Amino acid sequence: MPCTCTWRNWRQWILRLAVVLYLVSIVVAVPLCIWELQKLEVGIHTKAWFIAGIFSLLTIPMSLWVIFLDSWIALKYPSIAIYADTCRECYEAYVIYNFMGFLTNYLTNRYPNLVLILEAKDQQKHFPPLCCCPPWAMGEVLLFRCKLGVLQYTAVRPFTTIIALICELLRNFSFSNAWTYLVIINNMSQLFAMYCLLLFYKVLKEELNPIQPVGKFLCVKLVGFVSFWQAVVIALLVKVGS
């Protein structure tokens, strides 16, 4: 049987080769590295760094798969685009939930008396346009409201996404009904979540400096905010064009 791995049909075998190499690196290289780390008796920081590297490696195919599923397949088969978008939008809410969990877990583990630290800080006023609102009391009140303000988006976004899916299936998704209201609700929920996240960082900037969360914060903000408005602009163009 002639060999099918030629340069002319490289698209048929290059993906298989990449998958095989990736699986080999996970199945073989990771256990060997773990074994070496155990023998060397490295510190907890090195172990944490290595575990983070493993999860970073695992996210590469997952990210590529999401891009392939939501972009390429949805473009090729528009009839299933709503289902792919539903999964993506719920994942965006899950990203923000995990980011907030990451910050709070780090702070509570490093500073068991975090509430007392917050109570000792100067009173933090609201940012514009909420500067006229009464400031949240420093301490447990501010910590709880910042968490709640961020995490409410993780509940609102999947809910509105499911409503959008139902409206699409019922052919009731236009400017005159659900679409406009869902965009307004999502936008308000997302803006408030980002506001609370920014307020949370400003108050605890000194305590969060060791993990340098600014870059991570920008990534989360771009994932949530930019992707949302990208979808809104594309939908507007489609409506205007139709």
C-alpha positions in Angstrom: 0.0 0.0 0.0 1.6 3.4 -1.0 2.4 5.9 1.7 -0.1 8.6 2.0 2.1 11.0 4.0 3.2 13.2 1.2 3.6 17.0 1.0 0.6 17.3 -1.3 -1.8 15.9 1.3 -0.1 17.3 4.3 -3.4 18.5 5.8 -4.5 15.0 6.2 -1.6 13.8 8.3 -0.2 17.0 10.0 -3.1 17.1 12.5 -2.7 13.5 13.4 1.1 13.9 13.8 0.5 16.9 16.1 -2.0 15.0 18.2 0.3 12.0 18.5 3.3 14.2 19.6 1.1 16.0 22.1 -0.2 12.8 23.7 3.3 11.4 23.8 4.6 14.5 25.6 1.7 14.3 28.1 1.9 10.5 28.7 5.7 10.1 28.8 7.3 13.5 29.5 5.0 14.6 32.4 5.5 11.4 34.5 9.2 11.5 34.0 9.4 15.1 35.1 7.3 14.3 38.2 9.6 11.5 39.0 12.7 13.7 38.7 11.1 16.4 40.9 10.4 13.8 43.6 14.0 12.6 43.6 15.4 16.1 43.7 13.1 17.1 46.6 12.5 20.5 45.2 10.6 23.3 47.1 6.9 23.9 47.0 7.4 26.9 44.7 9.0 24.8 42.0 6.3 22.2 42.3 3.6 24.8 41.9 5.4 26.3 38.9 5.6 22.8 37.3 1.9 22.1 38.0 1.0 25.4 36.4 3.0 24.5 33.4 1.1 21.2 33.0 -2.2 23.0 33.0 -0.9 25.6 30.6 0.1 22.8 28.3 -3.3 21.3 28.6 -5.1 24.5 27.7 -3.4 24.7 24.2 -5.5 22.0 22.5 -8.6 23.1 24.4 -8.2 26.7 23.2 -7.6 25.5 19.6 -10.7 23.3 19.8 -12.9 26.1 21.1 -11.7 28.4 18.2 -12.3 25.6 15.7 -15.7 24.7 17.0 -17.1 28.2 17.6 -15.6 30.0 14.6 -14.9 27.6 11.7 -17.7 25.2 12.2 -20.3 28.0 13.0 -19.2 29.8 9.8 -19.5 26.6 7.8 -22.8 25.5 9.3 -24.8 28.6 10.4 -27.7 26.5 11.6 -25.7 25.2 14.6 -23.9 28.5 15.4 -26.3 29.3 18.2 -25.4 26.1 20.0 -21.6 26.8 19.7 -22.2 30.4 20.9 -24.1 29.1 23.9 -21.2 27.0 24.9 -18.7 29.8 24.4 -20.6 32.4 26.3 -21.1 30.1 29.3 -17.4 29.4 29.2 -16.7 33.2 29.3 -18.7 33.4 32.5 -16.8 30.4 33.9 -13.5 32.2 33.2 -14.5 35.2 35.2 -15.7 33.0 38.0 -12.3 31.2 38.1 -10.4 34.4 38.0 -12.2 35.8 41.0 -11.8 32.5 42.8 -8.1 32.6 42.1 -7.7 36.0 43.6 -9.8 35.3 46.7 -8.1 31.9 47.4 -4.7 33.5 47.1 -5.6 36.3 49.5 -7.3 34.1 52.1 -4.4 31.6 52.2 -1.8 34.3 52.4 -3.7 36.7 54.7 -6.0 34.7 57.1 -7.0 38.0 58.7 -8.0 39.6 55.4 -11.1 41.3 56.8 -9.0 43.0 59.5 -6.6 44.2 56.9 -9.4 45.7 54.9 -10.9 47.4 58.0 -7.5 49.1 58.7 -7.4 50.6 55.2 -8.7 54.1 54.3 -12.3 54.3 53.1 -12.5 53.7 49.4 -14.9 55.8 47.4 -16.7 54.6 44.3 -15.4 55.3 40.8 -17.3 57.5 38.3 -20.2 57.3 37.5 -21.0 55.8 40.9 -19.0 58.3 42.8 -22.3 59.8 44.1 -23.3 56.5 45.7 -22.5 55.9 49.4 -19.2 54.0 49.7 -19.1 50.4 50.8 -17.9 49.9 54.4 -14.3 48.6 54.5 -14.0 45.1 55.7 -16.4 42.2 55.3 -19.0 44.3 53.6 -16.7 45.5 50.8 -15.2 42.0 50.3 -18.7 40.4 50.1 -20.1 43.0 47.7 -17.1 42.9 45.4 -17.4 39.1 45.2 -21.1 39.2 44.6 -20.8 41.9 42.0 -18.3 39.9 40.0 -20.0 36.5 40.4 -23.5 37.8 39.5 -22.3 37.8 35.9 -21.5 34.1 36.0 -25.2 33.5 36.7 -26.7 36.2 34.5 -24.8 35.3 31.4 -25.7 31.6 31.2 -29.3 32.5 32.0 -29.6 35.1 29.2 -27.8 32.8 26.8 -30.3 30.1 27.4 -33.2 32.6 26.9 -31.5 33.7 23.6 -31.3 30.0 22.6 -34.9 29.4 23.3 -35.9 32.6 21.4 -33.8 31.5 18.4 -35.4 28.1 18.3 -38.8 29.7 18.5 -37.8 32.2 15.7 -38.6 35.1 18.1 -35.2 36.8 18.1 -35.3 40.3 16.6 -34.9 43.9 17.6 -38.5 44.2 18.6 -38.4 41.6 21.3 -35.8 39.6 23.2 -32.5 40.5 21.5 -32.5 44.2 22.6 -33.4 43.4 26.2 -30.8 40.6 26.5 -28.1 42.9 25.2 -28.9 45.6 27.7 -29.0 43.1 30.6 -25.8 41.4 29.6 -24.0 44.7 29.1 -25.1 46.1 32.5 -24.2 42.9 34.3 -20.8 42.7 32.6 -19.9 46.4 33.3 -20.9 46.0 37.0 -18.8 42.8 37.3 -15.8 44.6 35.8 -16.4 47.6 38.0 -16.4 45.4 41.1 -13.3 43.6 40.0 -11.4 46.9 39.4 -12.5 48.2 42.9 -11.4 44.9 44.4 -8.0 45.2 42.9 -7.6 48.9 43.8 -8.3 48.2 47.5 -6.0 45.1 47.7 -3.4 46.2 45.2 -0.5 45.9 47.7 -1.6 42.4 48.8 -2.0 41.2 45.2 1.3 42.6 43.9 3.2 39.3 44.3 1.1 37.6 41.7 1.0 40.6 39.4 -2.7 40.3 38.5 -2.9 43.3 36.1 -2.0 41.3 33.0 -4.4 38.5 34.0 -7.1 41.1 34.7 -6.7 42.7 31.2 -6.9 39.2 29.6 -10.2 38.5 31.5 -11.5 41.9 30.6 -10.7 41.5 26.9 -12.2 38.0 26.9 -15.4 39.1 28.4 -15.9 42.7 27.3 -14.4 42.7 23.8 -15.9 39.4 22.7 -19.3 40.5 23.9 -19.2 43.8 21.9 -17.8 42.0 18.9 -20.9 39.8 18.9 -23.2 42.8 19.3 -21.5 44.7 16.4 -21.7 41.7 14.1 -25.3 41.1 15.0 -26.1 44.8 14.3 -24.4 44.6 10.9 -26.3 41.5 10.0 -29.6 43.2 11.0 -28.8 46.3 9.0 -27.7 44.3 6.0 -30.8 42.2 6.0 
